[in-house]
Amino acid sequence: MGNVMNTYNRYDITLVKGEGAYLYDDLGNRYIDFASGIAVTNLGHSNPLISDVISKQANTLIHTSNLYRNPIQEETADLISKLSFGGSVFFCNSGAEANEAALKLSRIYGNKKYAGKKFKVITMNNSFHGRTFATLSATGQEKVKKGFEPTLNFIKHIPYNDINIFKDSIEDETVAVMLEVIQGEGGVVPADESYIHEIRKICTERDILLIFDEVQTGIGRTGKMFGYQHYGVEPDAMTLAKALGNGFPIGAMTAKKDIAEYLSPGTHATTFGGNYLGCAIAKKVLSIISEKSFLDSVNEKSVYLVEKLRNILNGYGIIRGKGLMLGVRLNDNINASDFIKNAHKNRILTVPAGDNTIRIYPPLNIDFDTLDEGIKLLKKSLEDTI
Ligand SMILES: Cc1ncc(COP(=O)(O)O)c(C=O)c1O
């Protein structure tokens, strides 16, 4: 790894080129990409529509700072607002930063509206919200916090999908709850519909901000633009990143306008956030994926893929998730890491998640033939593992 800091365990694969749902390594081997860079390249690699926006915008204007008006940032904010719940938008550069912004929003909301009496945040066991100090504190996984204790103590974790525990966990000081509607890193585990409805109701009654972390579920991955849209409720704030830039680093936090206004000039900022290049890309990504025909095709592929996976699995695991955010929870006697190593040998990329799960996240615009090719390779990989 030379001088690269040793913070990742890496597979011994060197990818040098990508085209749609295919990746090529330095030895000329071709892989089918069922990982999408962990839910990032939803529109595939080297997508000409995105490359074209990048080169045009790069040749016009990349960055000016947030000291001046930026029409492309305003248009991208309008689009996110229109496609979700009419909030205003803060742009940043990653999922952790988007969640950090949401946590800061909840703090200033509690400080200003309740004179500092509300400041505690509830998050879920097995959640993942990022690696900054606040977001690793919000993350409900000990392995992420290990070595960094003491973490921030205003955040409490509770079991996911248990409404009674949620009710019992609320205190007068609780200002926000943050959750993923489908836990990604935790093993592709969807929230129950009734759970989300109850939480929404309680948050409204108690003036607790409901924050959905849609960093992984967002931008069409689940077959709707945002994962929460499966549930028929709206959050008070939502965070985005990953697929928003199809690989270009951009994140966003959007909040209902009456809440967003608690963040006033000087309270939050980031140099690169919402620059011309990032926003031009995000605007294009959002406009392609939000087309009804595009989302319909994601759902069609989902039904097809789930059916095929079920046949392949033949009882060796269960399928969880929505749209093309699918997880296969392998039976305990089949090791997910072994499966992934065999998949690599068979030239298909998938990524692991918690709970002995492999994530099946193909690009959303994959065609059926490539999907079929990928399914065959998954079948072979399972046979090689069991
Ligand atoms: C749900 C969720 N939130 C936040 C993050 C952190 O995003 P980033 O790695 O861009 O900081 C991730 C990354 O996996 C995620 O899945």
The ligand as a Gaussian input file, in Angstrom:
#p B3LYP/6-31G(d) Opt

LIG

0 1
 C      -26.682000       4.930000       6.063000
 C      -25.334000       5.552000       5.985000
 N      -25.117000       6.740000       6.572000
 C      -23.933000       7.351000       6.518000
 C      -22.860000       6.780000       5.879000
 C      -21.543000       7.479000       5.856000
 O      -21.319000       8.009000       4.596000
 P      -19.834000       8.457000       4.166000
 O      -19.010000       7.228000       4.101000
 O      -20.042000       9.119000       2.824000
 O      -19.354000       9.418000       5.199000
 C      -23.030000       5.536000       5.251000
 C      -21.897000       4.877000       4.575000
 O      -21.863000       3.701000       4.383000
 C      -24.292000       4.914000       5.304000
 O      -24.509000       3.728000       4.734000

